[in-house]
Amino acid sequence: MAGVLGLALIYVMAARFGLSIGAVSGFATLVWPATGIAFVALLRGGLHYWPGIAVGAFAVNLWTGVSPLAALGIAAGNTLEATIAVFLVRRALHDEFSLGRLRDAFALILLAAGVSTTLSATIGTASLFFSGIVQGNALGETWFAWWLGDAIGDLVVAPLLLLSWPDLARYRSRAVEALGLAVAWACVGALVFGPWRLPVTGDFHQVYLLFPVLVWAAMSFPHGGASLATFGFSAIAIAGTALGYGPFVGGVLSERLAALQAFMLVLAGTGLLLAASKAQMDAAEERASAARELAEHASRAKDEFLALLGHELRNPLAPIVTALELLKLRGVLIPSTERSILERQVRHLIALVDDLLDVSRIARGKIELQQQPVEIDEVLSRAVEMAKPLIDERHHELVLSVPVHGLRVNGDAMRLAQVFANLLTNTARYSAPNGYIAIAAERVGETLTVHVRDRGQGIASNVMPHIFEAFTQGPRLTAQGRVGLGIGLALVRSIVELHGGSVTAASDGPGHGSTFSVQLPATDDLLHQEDSAQLPMSKTRPKRRVLIVDDNADAAELLATLLRGAEHTVSIALDPGEAFRLASKETPEIAILDIDLPMMDGYALAEHLRSVLGNACPRLIAITGYGQPEDRARSASAAFEHHFVKPVAADALLAVL
């Protein structure tokens, strides 16, 4: 009840103010803020506040001097106006009203200010006519003034009342610009509707100065800027016009106000639509930015996960590979079939881990190519060597038609070998046993093309458009029971494109085989010549005192056994504390450190050893599951001489000792 009575009181005060300014026929005023107040009250408070509007409208019209019956009719029209406006707007929007969206601004302009106001103007004018207050010849003027005053209330007053502190608080960091806008608003408003005249032809030119300020407010401060500027201009304009200043002069006050309010109707609508458009654009940009941040966060999380996955998978791989090396060195008799299976599956697992990490690196642009002129025959020979175990296992016939010399590209030999090894592996895996694989290379103009053909299962038409996308696999890939990760061909495309080339796939469909064609820029540059002045290889390797630090006891013990077999003296530490104690006591020449250690990582341990032991600090070698470029760079900055990624080949490690 208190809310209803309060709304009635506010309505009466606003209505009395409007009726005091140039009302047509004494009742139809061109300044009617009560309409905007009523709309916002029902929109925000709920339709159950309608009695407050009815009581306020009845009281103010009775106060003005009309009969109770006419006051009742006018009150009914005003109440229906606000109620219908809120009903139509809610029905059209289906959710919370917000002037930060174009559809909401259009709903306010068309449904509230355009449609509902006609109801109030029609009922009000009719009530005055049947009461004998308005004559027939004044009906049109009275109706237009009534409608225009109500429409201005919806477009000028309502947006101001719909503002909230959060709408304005978001601009606290732009207080200087807001102050500049306020100064411009005051100066332009006073210039247009004050006693001054600009040296232009005709008074109406200066009114258009309002638009640049309105556009500034709408574009820089879309949440409330245009509403405040419009309301302020409206207040100055009404005051100036009532005093006889500004462009809308001539005739009685009601005529001047009619011209002014018609202009303000256009100005207010323009400001609302501009502000809503800018707010909607800003909201879309914020959503896009949030989506980008979320995607970047997900990408970082994925990269961290893949790095951790690579580390955790390589940790158990390291002792397995070392154990196989030891068995081979000791001459332990293991049937060749079982040994080849073990070696092949370990290589396969290592390749899967490397492919996973390569996908992540390429996606982040972390792949750096070591390019130099290289014969394509040499690249393909490496690729065949990498894919040969699977080709032999499935008894495929492999035919190469590649010249030994004359087909050169400027590329990273290792990465290009990875490209063709992936293509060969893919072809071998998804062709039936005893299949046929052919590799051919040719140069046409400045382009070198390598074709990899098979007579296997072929590629379905629905899979073809996505064949080079990561983690894409078609139903055809499950037939052999050997399903990869779906990243090999994605790596192929990425690496080829890094070389400035392209790769395509062709197939006549399932059962008709496939052809993968890699196009690379050809080069006539001479091959890089290795420095022939190499140091002679020593027939005997020096014996070293080595400290191994690894919290994986199996990996540490097997690596120690391998090094002892090469006649090195080896100590093992399973944590940084024990490592520091042994380093101080035994003064090793070389320390092989795992990076992911408990309590203190390998980088911190290396720094601690250098700071405490000084010149007596051993040479540092990192053996870790982390192998991304940033990991190698960090190892180098921590004074590690070598960075090996698990599982490390025994020959490579023994060579650096």
N, C-alpha and C positions, 0 to 999 in steps of 0.2 A: 504493500500500500504506500509506504514512504517513497519508493521508487517511482510509482505512478504519479503521486502528487508532485514530486520533484520535477518530473518530466513535464507535467502540466504547467508548473510555474515557469520553467525555462522557456517553454513554448510561448506562453503569454508575453514574456519579456521580449523575445525575439520578434514576435508578430507585431507588437506595439512599435518596436523600432522600425520595422519595415513599413508599416502603415503611415508612419510620420514623414515618409519621404515620397512625395509626388504620387500618391495613389490615384489611379484612374477611377472615376466615379466614386471616389472616397473609400473604396474597398479593395480594388484590384491593384496591388502594388507591384512595381517592377523590382523591388528589393525585398525578398522573402526568405531570409535565412532559416525560418522555421521548417521548411521542407527538408533541407539537409539534416537538421537536428533530428527530425522525426525518423528519417530513413536510417540514420546511424543508430538511433536508439533501438529500433526494432531489429536491425541487422545484428547488432552486437548483444543487445539485452534479450531479444526474443520477441515474438509476436504478442505475447501476453501483456506487453506494455501498451497495447493500443488504446486502453481507456485514458491514459495520460494525454495522448494526442487529442482524443475526442473531447475531453474535459477542457483542455487548454484552448482548442479551436472554438468551442462553444462559448467559453467565457470571454475571449478576446473579441469575438464578433458581437456578442451581446453588449459588451462594454463600448463598442464603436457606435452602437445605436440602431442596429437592425432588430427586427422582431424576433421573438424566441423561435418561431417556426423557421425563419430564414437562417438564423444562427445555427439551428439544428441541421438544416440542409447543408450549409457550408462546412460544418464540423464533420458531417458524414463524408463529404467529398474529400476533405483533408486526411481523414483517417483511412479511407479506402485507398487514397493515393500512396501513402507510406506502406500500407499493408500489401497492396498489389505489387508495388515496386520490389519489396523484399521477397515476396513469393516468386515473382518472375525471375529475379536475379538468382536466387537459390536453385530454382528449377532448371535454369539454363546452365549453371556451373557445376552442380552436384557436389560441391565441396566448399571449403572455407574461402571466403571472398578475400582477394588481395589485389591491390592496384599495381602490384609488380608483375602482372601478366596482362597481355594484350586482350585476351578474351574477357577478362574481368572489367577492363577499362571500357571495352565496347558494350558490355552488359550495362554498366552504369550510364553510359551516354544514351544508348538506344532504348533500353527497357525502363530505367528509372527516370532519367531526364526527358526521354522522348515519349514513351507510351503512358506511364502512370500519371504524368502531369496533365495529360489531356483529360483524364477523368475528373481530377479536381477542378480544372478550369471550366469544364462543361457543367458540372453539378453546381459549382459556386456561381457562375454567371446566370444559370437558370434560376437559382434561388433568389438572386437579386432582381431578376426580371419579373418573376411572379410576385415578388413583394412590392413591385412598383418602384424600386430604387433605380433601376437602369432601364432606359427606354430602348426601343427596338433599334433605333439608328446608332446606338452606342454599344450594341452587343459585340460586334466584331472587335472593336478597340479594346473593350473590357476583357474579352476572352483572351486576346493575344497578350495583353499586359499580364494577366493572371498566369498564363502558361509560361511566358518568358521568365517572370520572377521566380516561379517554382523550379523551372529548369536550371536557372542560375544557382538556386539554393542547392540543388543536387550536385552540380559540377564544380562549384566554388567552395561551398561550406562543408559538404560531406567529406571530400578528400582530406580537408584539413583536420576534421574530427577523427578520421580513420588513422591518422598518424599515431605512432607509439614511440616511446623513448628509444627502443632498440633501433628503430628506423633512422633516427638522427644520430645516435651514439656511434654508429659505424663510421661516421665522418669526422670523428674527433681529431684524427691525425691530419685532417685537411682544413684546419681552422683558418689558416691564412687565406686559402682560396675562398672559403665560405664568407670571410669578412670582405674580400674584394667583391664577391657577388652581391653581398648586401649593400655595399656602397654604390655599385652600379645600378642596383634595383632602385635605391632611394633617389639617385641623381636622375635616372631616366624617368621615373614616375613623376618627380617634381617638374622636370622639363616638359613632359608631355601634358600633364594636367595642372600645371601651375600657371602663373600669370605671364610666363615668358613665351616668346615666339621665335621659332627658328627662321633663318633667311631662306625659306623655300617657298615654292609656289603652292598656295593652298594649305589650309590648316591640317588636312587629313594626312599629309605626308608624315608628320612627326609621330603619329600613333603607331607606325610600323617599327619604331625604335624599340617597342616592347618585345618584339619577337626575338631579337638576338639574346636579350637577357633571359627570356623564357627558355630558349634552346640551351643556353649555358647551364641554367639550373637543372633542366631535364636530363642533359647528357652527363653532367658532372655529379649531380646529386639526385639520381632517379628516385630514390626512396624519400620523397617528401619535398625535394627542392622545387619542383614545378608547382606542387600544391601551395607551398608557402608563397612563392613568387606570384602566382595567380591571385591568391587571396589578397596579398598586399597591393597588387596593382588594382584589384577591384575596389578595395577600400579607398585608395587615393583617387581613383577615377570617379567614384560616386561623390566623394567630397568635393573634388574639383569641379565636376559638372554641376553639382547643386549650387556652387558659388559662382558659376558662370565662366569657369576657366576650361581650357583644353579644346580639343577639336570638335566636341559634340555640343555646340552652342547654337542658339537660335530656337525660337519657339518657347512654349511653356516647358516647365520642368519635366512633366511626364513624357513629352515628345523627345526631349534631350536624353532622358534616361532610357527610353525605348531604343534609340540609336546606339547608345553606349552599351546596353546589356546585350543587344544583338551581336555587337563586336566582341564583348567579353565571352559570349557563348562560344564563338569560334576560337578565341584565345584559350579558354579553359579546355575545350576539347582537344585542341592541338597539344597543349602541355601534357594532358593525361596520356594521350597516345604515344607521344615522344618518350615520356618517362617510363611508361610500361614497356615499350620496345627496348629501351636501354637496360632496364632492370631485368628483362627476360634474357637479353643477350649476356648480361653479366652473370646471371644465374647459370646459363648454359656453359659459359666459360669456366665458372667455378666448378660445375659438375665435371666438365672435361678435365680441368686441372686435378680435381680429386681423383678422377679415374686414372689419369696419368701417374699421379703419385702412388695410387694403389697398385697400378701395373708395375711401376718401377720398384716398389717395395716387394711385390711378388717376384719380380725378376731377380732382385738382390737376394731374396730368401731362397729362390731356386738355385742361384749360383752358389750361395753358401752351402745349400744342401748337397749340390752336386760335388762341390769341393770336399765336403765332409764324407760323402758317399765314396768318392774316389779314394780318400785316405783310408776309410774303414775297410774298403774292399782290398786295397793294396796291402794293408797290414797282414792279413792272413795269406795273401799271395806270395809275399816275400819269403817266408820260411818254406813254402811249398816249392818255389823255384830253386831256392838254395839247396833244399833237400835233394831235388832232382840233379842239380849240379854235383853234389857230393856223391850221390850214387854213381854218377857217370865217372867221376874222378877216381873213385875207389874200385871201379870195375865190378861193382855188384851185378850179379847176373839176374837181370830182369828180362822176361820174355819181350822180344821186340814189339809185339803187338800191344802189350799192356803199357810199355814205356811210351810208344808213339801216341797211344790214346791219352795218357797223362799229359804229355807235352802239348799235344794238339788242343786239349780242352783248356789247359792253362793259358796258352796263347790266345785262344778264343775269348776267354774271360778278360784277359788283359786288353784285347782289342775293344771289347764292349765298354770297359771302363774308359779307355782313351776316347772312344767315339762320343760317349756321354759328355765328357769334359770338353771335347772339341766343339760340340754343338753350343755349349754355353759360351765358350770363348768367342766363337764366330758371331754369335748373337750380340755380344757386347763389343765387337770390334777389337778383340784382344789378340787376334792372330796376326803375326808379323811374318811376312814371306822373306826368305833368303833367296832372292832371285839372281840367276846368272844363266848364260846360255847352256843348254843341255840337249843332248840327242834324245829324241823321243824313244828310240830303241832302248836306251839305257833305262829310261823311266819305266817302260813297259816290262823290261826284264826284272826290275825290282818288284813291280806289281805282281807279275806271274809267280815270282818266288814267294811273295806273301800269301797269295791265294792258292798256291799249288797243293798244300795239304788237303784242302776241301775238294779241289778238283780231282785229285788222285783218289780220295776216299769214295767219291761218287762215280769214278771210272769214266770221266768225261774225256772226249777227244778235244784237244786244244790245238788250233792251227793259227800261226802267226804269219802275216804277210806284211812285214815292216822292214824297210831298208835299214841296214846297219848304220849308214852315214847319210847325211844330207837333209834330214828332217829335224830341224832344231827349233826350240822355243826358248823364250827368256822366262824361266820359271824356277820355282822352288822344287827341286827334284824329289825331295822327301814327300812334300804335300801332293805333288802330281802323282807320285807312285801310290799314295793313299787313295787318290781319286779312282785310278784304274783298278786297284786291288778291291775297292768297294764294289765297283761294277762287276768285276769277275766273280767276287764272292756272291753277290746278289744273283748273278746268272747261274752259277754253279748250284746254289742252294735251291733255286726254284725251277730247276730243270730235272726231269726224271733221270735216274741213273743211266749211264752209258749214252749220255747226250753229246751234243756237238756245240763247240764254242769257237768262234773265229774272231781274230783281231786283225784289223787292217788300218793302215795309215796312209794318208796322201796329203799333198800340198797343192792348193789351187790359189794362185795369186799370193796374197799376204796371209792366207788362212791355212792352218794345218788342222786336219780333221782325223780323228781316230774313231773307228766304228767297232763296237763290241756287239756281235750277233750271236744269237742262240736259236735253237729249235725247240725251246721249252714250252711252258704253259701259256706264254703270251700275256697280254695285259687287257683287261676288260675296259670298255669305253668309258664306264662311269668312274674308273680308278685313274685313267690317264691324266685328266686335268690336275690331279692332286698328287701325282706319283713322286714329285720332288719335295713335297711338304713333310716337315718333321712329324714323326709318329703317325704317319699315314700308312695304312695297310689295307689291301683289298681282301675279299674273301678267298681269292686265289692263293694267298700266301699260307693258308692253313693246311693245304692239302698234303704237304710233305711231313707235317708234324714238326718242322723246324722253323719256328717263327722268330725273326730278329726283333730288334727294338723299333724298327721303322725310322731309323735316323741315317742310315748309310747313304741313301740317295740325296737326302737333304744336305749332307756334308759334301757330296759330290758337287751339287749345284753351287753351294756357297764358295767352295775352294776354287772352282773353275771361274766363277764370276770375279773373285779376287784377282785372278790372273787376266782379267779383261776378256774372258771367253764366254761361251755359252754351252749348254748341254740340252739335248732333246731326246725324247723317247718315241719310238714308233712301234706299232704292232697292228696286225690285222685282226686281233681279237684272241680270245682264249683258244689255246691249242695251236696257234700259228707262230709261236716264237716272238722274239722282240729284238729291236736294234736300238742301242744307245749310241749317240753320236756326240763327241766332244769337239768343239771348235775352239782353237787357241790361236792367238796372233803368232805367226811364224817369224823367225829372225834369221838373218845371215851372219850375225856376229860370231866371231870365233869362240871356241870353247875355252873356258878358264883353265889355264895351265897350272897345275900344282907345283909348288916350289920343290925343285929336285934336290936342293941342298939340305937334305934332312940329316939329322944326327944319326949315326949308326946305331942300330938296335943292340942293346947289351944282351949278351947271351945269358947272363945271370942277373937276377933281380935282387936289389938290396933287401935285407931283412929288417923289418921295422918293429918298434914297440907301439902297439895299437891299443887304444881304449875305445870300447864299444859302449855307448850309452843308449839303451832302449828299454822301455817298460814292458815290451813284449818279450818275455823270457825265451820262448821258443825261437823267435826270430834272432835274438841276440846270440843264443847258444849255437844255432846252426851257422850263423855268419862267422862266429868265432872259430868253429870247427873248420870252416872253409879256409879262413886266413891262416890258421895253424897248419893246415895241410900245405900251405905255401911257405911254411917255415917262418911265419911272423909270430912275435910274442904278443899275446892278446890278453887283455883284462876286460871284465864285463861289469858294468854298473847298471842297475835297474831303476835308479832315480837320481836326481841332480845332486843330492847330498853325498851319496856314495861316489858319484862321478868326481866331485871336487876332492874328496878324500884320496881317491886313487890317483888323480892327476897330480896332487901335491906330493904323494909318496913315491910314485913310480916314474914320474916325469916321462910320459909317453911322447913319442915323436908325432903321432897322428891320433886325433880324436874323431871318431865317427859318431855323430849325434843324431838321434831322432829329434824331430822338431816338436811333436805333440807329446811332451813329457808332463808328468804330474808335478804340481807345486810350482814349477818353473819351466817355461818352454825352452826349446833349444836355443833360440836367439838370446834370451836372457842368460842362459847358462854360458853361452859363448862369450858374452860381454863380461860376465863375472870371472871366467877363467882368464881372459886377457888382462883385466884390471888387477887381478891378484897375482898371477904368475908372471906377468910382464913378458920379457924375452923368452922365458921358459915355457910359454904357452905353446901347446902342440899345434900343428897344422890342423885346420878344421874341415871336415867333410860332412855334409848333410845327406842323410838318407831318410826320406820321408814320403808319406803318401800324398803330400801337397806338391803339385807340379805345374801350377799356373804361372804365367809370366811374372805376376806380382810377387809370387812366392820365391821365384829364382832371384828377382831383383832384391828382395829383402835379405836373402841369404848372402848375396854379394856384398850388400851394405854392412852385413854383420861379420864380414871378413871370412866367410866360408870360401875355400878355394874351389870346391866342387859341390854341385847340388844334384844328387841322384834321386830319381823317383822310383819308389818300390813298385814291383820287384826289380832289382838291379841285376844286370848280367854280371856273372862272376869275372869274366875277362876284363870288362870295363873297369870294375873296381880294383882288381889286382894291378891293372896297368897304371893307375894313378898312384898306387902305393910305392 
